[in-house]
């Protein structure tokens, strides 16, 4: 397989980039404070062949649990996903091998403090504790200032790509200026076209930086693997990509299937086996659902995602996107571009129509209201077609 000439970045016992084998990773879907469940899932993911196992940490109690998990699963290379509180990096650093931060989330905490200072704390902590970093940019959570700066820079089908790439490049410059080069970059979206375009642009500008590939909220099987494969085949075949994750909505016991899917895609590309998959286009029903991870605030989210897929089968011929998000981190922003969006809180589901909020509904009734809204969109499309 063709490989980019990126620099090597060590994270625990694995090395990302530098011509080393592509590292597959996954993320625990359990609550971090449920130590037994998280230990079991971390072991499951590691044993399935993941070089990195990611865990979400959102508060000091999560950090306490992480310390125990680290002791219980010493064989796994652990990665922590920082949320808005970037200062938690100093607490989690002794227990992990790599830290991921989102440039967009840095904006929300200590807004008057320069971003460079926040990044400096993260980088200094990484040096002190022998950690690698990932600069993880998502189209749905780009820094508002960067998003505004590049508003309208892309055609509609690639909206947000320029802001995503420029945000990644900006943080590369900050880290380089700080003298820190042990980092990886990722640029993700739920649309494979944006993932392809963003990574191709970035790789052209910074071929030295290892890239982590992923399609966010890819969805359920088999569609989630198909969407991901579209992006990965086109990128890996060009030598772009040093580590990857297949993000799927799965029952907690099946989380290892993300690793299996990632390893299979790599093996197929290495052997020149390209599956016959449709080119991703905005034709027909498109259901987006985020991967079941430890940020999910109610496990009923997974069941709801499957029920939405089953209920909406009758709409498969219509160009409609339904997004189901399981947490407050990605939920609000990454449902804005969907025709209908559901982001799931602990005891209710927020239903949206584009950016318009339709209200909060119990888990056991939201499906009925969703169908009403879906039927209304279909009728509107039928009327528009008749008038045309």
Secondary structure, 3 states (H helix, E strand, C coil): CCCCCCCCEEECCEEECCCCCCEEEEECCCCCCCHHHHHHHHHHHHHCCCCEEEEEECCHHHHHHHHHHHHHCCCCCEEEEECCCHHHHHHHHHHCCEEEECHHHHCCCCCCCCHHHHHHHHHHHHHHCCCEEEEEEEHHHCCHHHHHHCCCCCCHHHCCHHHHHHHHHHHHHHHHHCCCCCEEEEEECCCHHHHHHHHHHHHHHCCCCCEEEECCCECCCCHHHHHHHHHHHHHHCCCCCCEEECCCCCCHHHCHHHHHHHHHHHHHHHCCCCCCCCCCCCCCCEEEECCCCCCCCCCHHHHHHHHHHHHHHHHCCCCCEEEEECCCCCHHHHCCCCCEEEEECCCCEEEEECCEEEEEECCCCHHHHHHHHHHHHHHHHHHHHHHC
